[in-house]
């Protein structure tokens, strides 16, 4: 029996490039709750990966230091843990809900008028739906999911690629 199965994700850098970055690319293509959750889980998993790489310093201090540099990581923890557990008992949970519309990708074609042989054809409107997913927090703040995910990925990029 082994305590360290080799799955090709030996360190935080490998996790960043092989898990977080592809998850974020999928989210950018299809801005759905499911794809966003994959990014949140990968971003949150990186905390423990990096802690392990650094020799397992005190978990509380290590997390606080990361949260001070990227407060959005706390939202990633809330989202990832809310997907795993039916309820969260931590006093620091800030995420209340995620609301808004997804953008599943592609374009929408909206008929702007009736198509009749005897009347004018007003044409169709082609549009790309926008993602309005929003994180609603206990402190009253709201955050755009695409913006939060971008911020977290940029943070990890700067943190790991120095």
C-alpha positions in Angstrom: 0.0 0.0 0.0 1.2 3.5 -0.8 0.5 6.9 0.6 1.5 8.7 -2.5 -0.1 7.3 -5.7 1.6 8.7 -8.8 -1.2 10.2 -10.9 1.0 12.7 -12.7 0.2 15.6 -10.5 3.3 15.6 -8.3 3.2 19.3 -7.3 1.3 22.5 -7.4 2.7 23.6 -10.7 1.6 20.3 -12.4 -1.9 20.7 -10.9 -2.1 24.3 -12.1 -1.2 23.4 -15.7 -2.9 20.1 -16.0 -6.1 20.7 -13.9 -6.8 24.3 -13.2 -5.8 25.8 -16.6 -7.9 23.3 -18.7 -10.9 23.7 -16.3 -10.7 27.5 -16.8 -10.4 27.2 -20.6 -13.6 25.0 -20.5 -15.3 27.7 -18.4 -14.4 30.4 -20.8 -15.9 28.4 -23.7 -19.0 27.4 -21.8 -19.7 29.6 -18.8 -21.9 27.2 -16.8 -22.2 26.5 -13.1 -20.7 23.0 -13.6 -17.6 24.3 -15.4 -17.2 27.1 -12.9 -17.4 24.6 -10.1 -14.6 22.6 -11.8 -12.4 25.8 -11.7 -13.3 26.4 -8.0 -12.4 22.9 -7.0 -9.1 23.0 -8.9 -8.3 26.4 -7.4 -9.1 25.2 -3.9 -7.2 21.9 -4.3 -4.1 24.0 -5.2 -4.0 25.4 -1.7 -3.2 21.9 -0.2 -0.9 21.0 -3.1 1.2 24.1 -2.5 1.2 23.6 1.3 2.5 20.1 0.7 5.2 21.5 -1.7 6.3 24.0 1.0 6.8 21.3 3.6 3.4 21.4 5.3 3.5 24.6 7.3 0.7 25.3 9.8 -2.5 25.0 7.8 -4.3 27.9 9.4 -1.5 30.3 9.0 -0.8 29.1 5.4 -4.4 29.6 4.4 -4.6 33.0 6.0 -1.6 34.2 4.2 -3.0 33.0 0.9 -6.4 34.6 1.6 -4.7 37.9 2.4 -3.1 37.9 -1.1 -6.2 36.6 -2.8 -9.5 36.9 -0.9 -11.3 35.2 -3.8 -9.8 31.9 -2.7 -12.2 32.0 0.2 -15.1 32.0 -2.2 -13.5 29.1 -4.1 -13.4 27.2 -0.8 -17.0 27.9 0.0 -18.1 26.9 -3.5 -16.0 23.7 -3.7 -17.1 22.6 -0.1 -20.7 23.5 -0.7 -20.7 21.2 -3.7 -19.2 18.4 -1.6 -21.1 18.8 1.7 -24.9 19.2 2.3 -24.1 22.0 4.8 -21.1 24.0 6.0 -20.5 24.5 9.7 -17.5 26.8 9.4 -18.3 30.3 10.8 -16.3 31.9 8.0 -18.6 30.8 5.1 -19.4 33.9 3.1 -21.0 32.5 -0.1 -24.8 32.5 0.2 -25.8 31.6 -3.4 -24.9 31.7 -7.0 -27.6 33.3 -9.2 -27.9 34.5 -12.7 -27.8 33.0 -16.2 -25.2 30.7 -17.7 -23.7 31.1 -21.1 -23.6 27.5 -22.5 -21.7 28.7 -25.5 -22.6 29.3 -29.1 -25.0 31.9 -30.4 -28.7 32.7 -30.2 -30.8 33.5 -33.2 -33.8 35.6 -32.3 -36.6 36.1 -34.9 -37.4 39.8 -34.7 -40.7 39.5 -36.6 -43.1 37.2 -38.2 -42.0 35.5 -41.4 -44.9 35.8 -43.8 -45.0 35.5 -47.5 -47.1 38.7 -47.8 -45.3 40.8 -45.2 -41.9 42.3 -44.7 -39.2 40.1 -43.2 -37.5 42.0 -40.5 -34.7 39.5 -40.1 -33.1 37.7 -37.3 -30.9 39.0 -34.5 -27.8 36.9 -33.9 -26.4 37.3 -30.4 -24.0 35.7 -28.0 -25.6 35.2 -24.6 -23.8 36.7 -21.7 -23.0 35.0 -18.5 -24.6 36.8 -15.6 -23.6 34.2 -12.9 -23.2 36.1 -9.6 -21.8 35.1 -6.2 -24.0 36.6 -3.5 -22.3 36.8 -0.1 -23.4 37.0 3.5 -21.6 40.4 3.9 -23.9 41.8 1.2 -21.4 41.9 -1.6 -21.9 40.4 -5.0 -19.2 39.2 -7.4 -19.3 38.2 -11.0 -18.4 34.6 -11.3 -16.3 35.1 -14.5 -14.4 37.9 -12.8 -13.7 35.9 -9.6 -12.5 32.9 -11.6 -10.3 35.0 -13.7 -8.8 36.7 -10.6 -8.1 33.3 -9.0 -6.4 31.9 -12.0 -4.3 35.0 -12.4 -3.4 34.8 -8.7 -2.2 31.2 -9.0 -0.3 32.0 -12.2 1.6 34.8 -10.4 2.0 32.7 -7.2 3.4 29.6 -8.9 5.3 31.1 -11.9 7.8 33.4 -10.2 
